[in-house]
Amino acid sequence: MVKGTIVVNNKSGLHLRPASELAKIASKLTSDITIVSGEKRVNPKSVLILMSAGITKGTTIDIICEGPDEKADLTVMLDAIAGGLGE
């Protein structure tokens, strides 16, 4: 298991468009991935579940990856969020 922490800087947080992009990226990864925001733990491979976390701009989230490619998958997730998810 590996964990990384990042601040979401998208103007509107993880609304539909960036949540869709993140879910698309997460779905291609082999690790079991969990995003922790406050007390909520969500699977980012589902757009609806990801949006239900209510992650807004400036929210600090933890990303936890478990699996054979966990380090690489964590890097992909952190890079995607840091890159703004297409916004």
N, C-alpha and C positions, 0 to 999 in steps of 0.2 A: 504494500500500500504506500502510495506517495500522495502528498498534499501540497497544494500551492494556494497562495492568497493573492487576490487582485481586487482593485477598485474598478467598478464599472463606470466608464466615462462617457458612454453614449448619451446624447442630449436627452433622450426620452427613456433611458434605461433599456430594459429588455422587453420592449413592446413587440408587436407581431413580426415586423421585418427582421430585426436582429435576433429575436428568439428563434425564428424559422431558420435563419442562417446557422446559428449555433447548434440547433437540433440536427440539421443536415450534416454538419461537421462531426458532431458527437456520434451520430448513427453509423458513420463509416469507421469508427474506432473500435478496437476489440476489447478494451477494458470495460469493467463495470465502473460507471462514472456517477458521482453524486455531487451536486452543488448544494452547499450549505449557506443559507442566508438567514442570519439570526437563528430562530428556532426551527426554521423550515429546512427540510432536506428533500431535494427533488432530483429526479432523473432528467438530465438535459436532452435525452434522446426523444422526448415527447414535447412538442411545442406547447400544447395546452397545459401540461404539468409545469413546464418551465415558466410560462406566463403567470401561473397561479401563485408563484413565489413573490410576485410584486416587487421585483428588483428594479430600483430606480437609479438614476444618475447619482454617483457618489457612494453607492452601497458597496461595502467590502464583503466579498464572498470568498468562501473556501471551495476549492475543487479537489475532490478525492478520486483517485484512480486506482483500481485494483485489477491486475491481470498481467499476462506475460509481457505486454508492451506498455506498462503503466507509465514509465518515465517519458517515453516518446509521446504517448497520448496526452499526458499532462502538459507537456510543452506545446502541443498543437492547440489545446484548449486555451491555455494562457495567452499564446500568441494571437489567436483569433479574437479574443476579448480585447486585448491590448490594441489590436489593429482596428477596432471599431465595428467589426462585423458588417462591413460594407456601407457604413454611414459616413 
